[in-house]
Amino acid sequence: MISTDAIRTIAGIIGNVISIGWFVSPIPTYYRIYKKDAVHDFPPDHYLLTILNCALYVHYGILKPNNLLFSSMNGIGLIIEFIYVALYLIYASKKQRQSVRKKSVCGLLFYLVVVVLITPFLNCQLWRDLAIEYLGYLCINVNYVTLTALCNILEKVYETTSVERISFWPSLFSFLNGVCWSTYAWLRWDPNIFSSSFVLCLLGIIQLSFYAYDCRRYPQSKNSTIHDEKVAGDELRIPLLDDMV
């Protein structure tokens, strides 16, 4: 009989593997940026928020017992997101670089303030658990803000009735990633991990549902005009769903 902890460990290991696929899915976007030698109007906000989100969750996973696998996943994501932002700065204009620097400083200050506020309470056993839960609450809220970008893109997909902005594999990775980490959090109940992972799972289901519905109605690409405009305009329009993971 496999123990609950063993199942949780397996879910965490699989979750790390799937998360790597999820984090690297924007690579085609950066290849397009490389080919165009410019980022145009492509927004980096989601990547900056993801860096903050991963940093907070790494801190939370280290402080909360039995969450090493969850910390490692966010640590990997943190490194990958840093690379994305660095690449963005290479191809961004001077004005865009200044904007990224300002937002990065704000994110760093927010993280440092959180660390400074909770650290004194970690040395007191009476307040330690409360401080960790407070950090987890902040993680959830930052994660929700990060996932809001996906909701905005889904609204555009609904309005245009086109899945031009949805890619299958990132959507599938999003769903599987949510399933693994929801299972991981549920087996040793942790609402601060479960809530954000479950929302990610639901978003993955919605993305795949849009994709399946559109492909069933239109076996071939139906909005060719949208695709042609995107190519003819030679610019990066609103980020694709695979750009937002």
Order of alpha helices (4+ residues) and beta strands (2+ residues): alpha-alpha-alpha-alpha-alpha-alpha-alpha-alpha-alpha
